């Protein structure tokens, strides 16, 4: 079986162009999460890189340990959301095989984010397992 390199390169180029167009329409892929009272808000890029943390004066009243725990929990939730957004952005372009690769990289559809606010910094519920 002979492979037509020109045809394959054209197909790859079309996928790249489709991905670029989709990314331009959607904009930056991020995930956000906030505490129920809005005192703490985080934003991350796919992979969990924090891009912003916003604290109100009320956030500081809970103490440093509680605040740190709250930021970590919100960053985890935002990371799942960023991964889900990445999956949603790229899966239609990459198809089923590409979708498997996205999942292997941790970019999965977010099917169990209850969209609940994180109000209890030291006593949050553990994430459900499948």
C-alpha positions as CSV (number, residue, x, y, z in Angstrom):
1,X,0.0,0.0,0.0
2,X,1.5,3.3,-1.1
3,X,1.0,6.5,0.9
4,X,0.4,9.7,-1.0
5,X,2.6,12.1,1.1
6,X,1.2,15.1,-0.6
7,X,-2.4,14.1,0.2
8,X,-1.5,13.4,3.8
9,X,0.3,16.7,4.2
10,X,-2.7,18.5,2.7
11,X,-5.0,16.7,5.2
12,X,-2.7,17.7,8.1
13,X,-2.7,21.3,6.9
14,X,-6.5,21.4,6.7
15,X,-6.7,20.1,10.3
16,X,-4.2,22.8,11.4
17,X,-6.3,25.5,9.7
18,X,-9.5,24.2,11.2
19,X,-7.9,24.2,14.7
20,X,-6.6,27.8,14.2
21,X,-10.0,29.0,13.1
22,X,-11.7,27.4,16.0
23,X,-9.2,28.8,18.5
24,X,-9.7,32.3,17.1
25,X,-13.5,32.0,17.4
26,X,-13.3,30.6,20.9
27,X,-10.5,32.7,22.3
28,X,-8.1,31.8,25.1
29,X,-8.9,28.5,26.8
30,X,-9.1,28.9,30.6
31,X,-10.9,27.6,33.5
32,X,-12.4,29.7,36.3
33,X,-13.7,28.9,39.8
34,X,-14.9,31.1,42.6
35,X,-15.9,30.7,46.2
36,X,-19.6,30.9,46.9
37,X,-19.3,34.4,48.5
38,X,-17.0,35.6,45.6
39,X,-14.2,36.3,48.0
40,X,-11.7,34.1,46.1
41,X,-11.6,33.7,42.4
42,X,-9.0,31.8,40.4
43,X,-8.3,31.4,36.7
44,X,-6.0,28.8,35.2
45,X,-4.8,27.8,31.7
46,X,-5.0,24.1,30.6
47,X,-2.6,22.1,32.7
48,X,-3.2,24.1,35.8
49,X,-1.0,27.1,35.3
50,X,-2.5,29.9,37.4
51,X,-3.2,33.0,35.4
52,X,-4.9,35.0,38.1
53,X,-6.0,34.9,41.7
54,X,-8.4,37.5,43.1
55,X,-9.0,38.0,46.8
56,X,-11.3,40.4,48.5
57,X,-10.7,41.6,52.0
58,X,-13.2,39.1,53.3
59,X,-11.0,36.2,51.9
60,X,-8.3,37.2,54.3
61,X,-10.5,36.9,57.4
62,X,-10.4,33.1,57.3
63,X,-6.7,32.8,58.1
64,X,-3.8,31.8,56.0
65,X,-4.3,28.0,56.2
66,X,-7.9,28.1,55.3
67,X,-7.3,30.6,52.5
68,X,-4.5,28.4,51.0
69,X,-6.8,25.4,51.1
70,X,-9.5,27.3,49.4
71,X,-7.2,28.6,46.7
72,X,-5.9,25.0,46.1
73,X,-9.4,23.5,45.8
74,X,-10.6,26.3,43.5
75,X,-7.5,25.9,41.3
76,X,-8.2,22.1,41.1
77,X,-11.8,22.8,40.0
78,X,-10.6,25.5,37.5
79,X,-8.0,23.1,36.1
80,X,-10.7,20.5,35.4
81,X,-12.8,23.2,33.7
82,X,-9.8,24.4,31.6
83,X,-9.1,20.8,30.6
84,X,-12.8,20.3,29.6
85,X,-12.7,23.5,27.6
86,X,-9.6,22.3,25.8
87,X,-11.3,19.0,25.1
88,X,-14.4,20.8,23.8
89,X,-12.3,23.1,21.6
90,X,-10.1,20.4,20.0
91,X,-12.1,17.2,20.0
92,X,-14.4,18.2,17.0
93,X,-11.3,19.0,14.9
94,X,-9.2,16.0,15.9
95,X,-11.8,13.3,15.7
96,X,-12.1,10.1,17.7
97,X,-8.4,9.2,17.7
98,X,-7.4,12.7,18.6
99,X,-10.0,12.7,21.3
100,X,-8.3,9.7,22.9
101,X,-5.0,11.5,22.9
102,X,-6.7,14.5,24.6
103,X,-8.1,12.3,27.2
104,X,-4.7,10.7,27.8
105,X,-3.3,14.2,28.4
106,X,-5.9,14.8,31.0
107,X,-8.2,17.0,28.9
108,X,-11.5,15.3,29.5
109,X,-15.1,16.4,29.2
110,X,-16.1,17.7,32.6
111,X,-19.1,15.5,33.5
112,X,-19.1,15.7,37.3
113,X,-18.5,19.4,38.1
114,X,-21.5,20.1,40.2
115,X,-20.8,23.8,39.7
116,X,-21.0,24.2,43.4
117,X,-19.1,27.0,45.1
118,X,-16.4,26.2,47.5
119,X,-17.5,27.6,50.8
120,X,-15.7,25.4,53.4
121,X,-12.0,25.9,53.0
122,X,-10.9,23.1,55.4
123,X,-13.7,20.7,55.0
124,X,-14.5,20.4,51.3
125,X,-16.0,17.2,50.0
126,X,-13.6,14.9,48.2
127,X,-14.1,14.6,44.4
128,X,-16.3,11.8,43.4
129,X,-14.6,8.8,41.8
130,X,-15.9,7.0,38.8
